[in-house]
Amino acid sequence: MSTETLAAIFDDYRKKVMPSQAGPVQISETRRAFFAGAATVLAELLAMADAPDDAGVERIGTLHDECEAFARTVVDETMADQQIAAVPDPPRFTVPDKDGITEILREIGARVKETLPRGWGFVLLLFEFGENGALFYLADASRADVIRVMREFIARQVQ
């Protein structure tokens, strides 16, 4: 049986799971959720200890199955997030970047991406006014997907 305290278990969890750049609010809220979860499980275990016959054992099995199912969804969501939250394609442009537009695009793109709900993408076009103006764009989707979306957008505008 482990002699670790819940605080030590949380510290280990924090090192393994939480981002190193997590701020004090995120750490505090996560610690609260961790201890609330632990308290809930301990209350359930105490209630199970008083349960007749095998009811407590069955309850533990049910809770374990629920945790396993949740863990599978976390893995699935994490894999989907890694695909969806991929680093945006490098900016593309039609002329040399004499005004530093590429860096501006990357900064705006990073802010847009972190703000969007899961499952949404974006295309950001920056252009210079005038007949021969430059065009720069950044997207978090493949070039083929961007072209498809733009074609759909244009078709809706000309109808």
N, C-alpha and C positions, 0 to 999 in steps of 0.2 A: 504494500500500500504506500502511495506517495505521501510524503510529509510536506510537500510544497504548499504554500499558502495561495489563496486565490490571487493575491497581489503579484506573487512571483509568476503564476501561470499567465496572468494578464501581461506582465512585462515580456515574457517569452513570446506570447501571441503578438504583441506590438512589434517586436523585432522582426518576426517572421512574416507578418501580414501587412502591417500599416506602412505607407510610404515614409521614407526617411524625412521628407520635407513636410510631414503632417504638422499642422499648427496646433497651438494649445487648445483651441476650441474643439477641433476634431479629436484630439487625444482625450480630452475630458468627456466629450459625448460618447465616445467609443468605450471608455472605461465605465461610464454609467450604464450603458447598454449591456456590457459584459457582466457586471456585477448583478444587474437586474435579472439577466438570464440565469446566472448561477443561482441566485436566490429562488427563482421560480422552480428550477430543477430540484434544488434541495427540498423545497416544500413538497413537491411531487413525490420525491423519494421517501420523505417522512410519512406521507399519506399512504404510500404503497407498503411501507413496513407494517402498517396497522391493518392492511387489507386481508380478508380471509382467503385461505387456501392459496391458489396460484394466481389470483387476480392481480397481485402486485407484479409478478413476473410477466404476465401478459401485458400489463400496462407498460412496463419497461420495453418490451419487444415492440409495442406499437409506437412508442416515442422514438425508439432507435430507428425503426423503419421510416418514420417521418423525417428524422435528421438525415438519413441516407438519401432520401428523395430530394430533400432541399439541397444537399451537397451536390447532387447530380445537376440540379438546375443552375447552381452557382457556376459549376464547371462549364455548362452549356452557354450561359450568359457571358462568362468571361471570354470564351472562345469567340462568340459572336461580337463582343465588344472589341476584341483585338482586330477582327476583320473590319468592323464598322469604323473604329476609331483609328484606323491606319493613318500614318502621317500623310498629310496632303501631298499630292504630286508637286514636284518643283514648279514654281511659276514658269509660265511660258510667255514669250513675247515676240513681237514682230520687228523690233529694232534694238540696238544696243541700249543697255540700262544706264544711261548717263545721269539720271536723276535719283537713283537708288530706290526705284519703285519695287524691286524684288523684295527687299527687306520689309518695306511697308506692307506688301501683300502677305508675307509670312506672319507678321505680327497680327494683322487683322484676321487672317485665316485661323490662327491659333485661338484667338478670342472667340470667333464665331463657332469653331468646332467644339470648344468646351462648353458653350452656352446651349447648343442644340440638343433637343431631346434625342434619345436613342432611336436609331432608324432613319434619321434625317441626314441629308447631305447638302452640300452647297457648292456654288460656283460664284466666284467673285471676279468681276470684270472691272478693270481700271483702264481708262482710255484718255488720250490727250485730245482736246477739242481741235477741230480743224480738219480739213479734207484729207491731209496726209498724217493725221495724228497717230501716235503709237498706241498699241493695245497690249495689255498684260492681263493674264488671268491665272487664277489659282483655284483648284478644285480638290475636294477630298474623295473624288471618284475617278475611275479610269477615264482616259480620253474618249474612249468609245461611248461610255455612259454619258459623259458631258455632251458629246455631239448629239446623241439620241435625245437628251432632255432639251437641248437648245432647238433642235428641229421641231420637237413637239411644241415648245414655246412659240416659235416663229409661226408655225401652222395655225395656232390659236389666235395669233395677232392679225393675220391676214384674211381670216374668214369673214 
